[in-house]
Amino acid sequence: MFAVIKTGGRQYRVVPDDVLEIGKIAGDVGTIVQLGEVLLVGGDQPVLGAPTVAGASVAAEVLQHKRGPKVIAFKKRRRKNSRRKRGYRDEITVLRITEILTDSATPSIGPRPKREKPVAPAPLDGDDEAPTVAKKKAAPKKAVAKAATKPRAKPAAAKKPAAKAKSDKK
């Protein structure tokens, strides 16, 4: 089953477990939000909305709030000593679609639990050292033999004979 939703002036085709970036919406990280503007619910029997599907919504978990890439608008008028530089970054909310709801249902799936990082076991009574994680050794750098080079001497330029003084003709 899929749905086409509208949020922030854009339309998105979503299925459960999709991760998408949309314009910033209200909601704390880790909470479930409902997106109510569903334009189409697809599946075995697609339902088109006029303009939206009545009673349909999409539940999504807020994963994070962040900012988009930097966009720089630079304008210059040549020979006029006129220039303008403005920057802008979009506010973005990252969502994971949890389920597509119909018939005014409420979300039944809560936010996913966060995965915890594995912790190294504590040393036993008889061990002096805790187990360590093996690190990759960096490959040795190749020795580059530098030839002792002296700056080249410029070849001696052939000296031209001095110009003879012109003798006066009588």
C-alpha positions in Angstrom: 0.0 0.0 0.0 1.2 3.5 -0.8 -0.1 7.0 -0.5 0.5 10.4 -2.0 0.7 13.2 0.6 1.0 16.9 0.4 3.1 18.9 2.8 4.9 22.2 2.5 3.5 22.8 -1.0 5.1 19.6 -2.3 3.7 16.1 -3.0 5.5 12.9 -1.9 4.7 9.3 -2.7 5.3 7.3 0.4 5.2 3.7 1.6 5.8 2.4 5.2 9.4 2.5 6.3 10.3 5.3 3.8 12.7 8.0 5.1 12.1 11.4 3.5 13.2 15.0 4.0 10.4 17.6 4.0 10.1 21.2 5.0 10.2 21.8 8.7 7.1 20.8 10.7 6.3 20.9 14.4 7.2 17.9 16.4 10.0 16.8 18.8 12.5 14.2 17.7 11.2 10.7 18.4 7.5 11.6 18.4 4.8 10.4 16.0 3.2 13.0 13.8 0.1 12.6 11.6 0.1 14.1 8.1 -3.5 14.7 7.1 -3.4 15.9 3.5 -3.6 12.5 1.7 -4.3 13.0 -2.0 -4.4 9.3 -3.0 -4.3 5.9 -1.3 -3.1 3.2 -3.6 -3.2 -0.6 -3.3 -5.6 -3.2 -4.7 -8.3 -0.6 -5.0 -6.9 3.0 -5.3 -8.9 5.8 -3.7 -8.5 9.3 -5.2 -9.3 12.3 -3.1 -11.3 15.3 -4.2 -9.1 17.1 -3.2 -8.1 14.9 -0.3 -9.1 11.4 0.8 -11.6 11.7 3.7 -10.5 10.0 6.9 -7.0 9.1 5.6 -3.7 10.1 7.2 -0.1 9.1 7.3 1.7 8.5 10.6 5.4 9.3 10.6 8.2 9.4 13.2 10.3 12.5 13.4 14.0 11.4 13.2 15.7 14.8 13.2 15.6 18.4 12.4 18.4 19.8 10.3 19.3 22.5 7.8 19.7 21.9 4.1 22.6 22.8 1.9 23.7 26.4 1.6 22.3 28.3 -1.4 24.1 31.6 -2.3 22.5 34.2 -4.5 25.1 36.6 -5.9 24.2 39.5 -8.2 26.6 41.8 -9.8 26.1 44.7 -12.2 29.3 45.2 -14.1 30.9 48.6 -14.3 28.4 49.9 -11.7 30.3 49.0 -8.5 27.1 47.2 -7.4 26.9 43.7 -6.0 24.8 41.8 -3.6 25.4 38.4 -1.9 22.7 36.6 0.1 22.8 33.1 1.6 20.0 30.8 2.6 19.6 27.4 4.1 16.3 25.5 4.3 15.0 24.1 7.6 14.3 20.4 7.1 12.6 17.7 9.1 13.6 14.0 8.4 10.7 11.6 8.8 10.3 7.8 8.7 6.8 6.7 7.6 5.4 4.2 10.1 2.0 3.5 8.6 -0.8 4.6 6.3 -4.1 5.0 8.1 -7.6 5.0 6.6 -11.1 5.4 8.1 -10.0 8.0 10.7 -7.8 5.4 12.5 -5.2 6.4 15.1 -1.5 5.4 14.9 -1.0 2.0 16.4 2.8 1.8 16.0 4.9 3.9 18.3 8.4 5.3 17.7 11.1 2.7 17.3 13.4 2.2 20.3 16.9 3.7 19.9 19.6 1.2 19.3 22.3 1.2 22.0 25.9 0.9 21.2 27.6 -2.3 22.2 29.6 -1.9 25.4 32.9 -3.9 26.0 32.5 -6.3 28.9 34.1 -5.4 32.2 37.3 -7.2 33.2 36.8 -10.3 35.3 38.4 -10.6 38.8 41.5 -12.5 37.6 42.1 -10.3 34.5 44.4 -7.4 34.7 43.4 -5.9 31.4 40.1 -5.2 29.8 39.6 -6.7 26.4 40.6 -4.2 23.7 39.3 -3.8 20.2 41.9 -4.6 17.6 42.7 -1.6 15.5 43.8 -1.8 11.9 47.4 -0.9 11.4 48.1 1.8 8.9 50.1 0.6 5.9 53.7 1.7 6.1 54.5 4.7 3.9 56.9 4.1 1.1 60.2 5.7 1.4 60.9 8.1 -1.4 64.5 8.5 -2.2 65.2 12.1 -2.8 68.2 12.6 -5.0 70.6 15.3 -3.8 70.2 17.8 -6.6 72.2 20.9 -6.8 70.8 23.9 -8.7 72.0 23.9 -12.2 74.5 26.5 -13.2 73.5 28.5 -16.2 75.7 27.9 -19.2 78.3 30.7 -19.7 77.2 33.0 -22.4 79.6 33.6 -25.2 81.1 37.0 -24.7 80.9 39.3 -27.7 83.9 41.3 -28.7 83.8 44.8 -27.6 82.7 47.3 -30.2 85.7 49.0 -31.9 85.7 52.7 -31.9 85.0 54.2 -35.3 87.9 55.9 -36.8 87.5 59.2 -38.4 87.9 59.2 -42.1 89.9 62.0 -43.7 
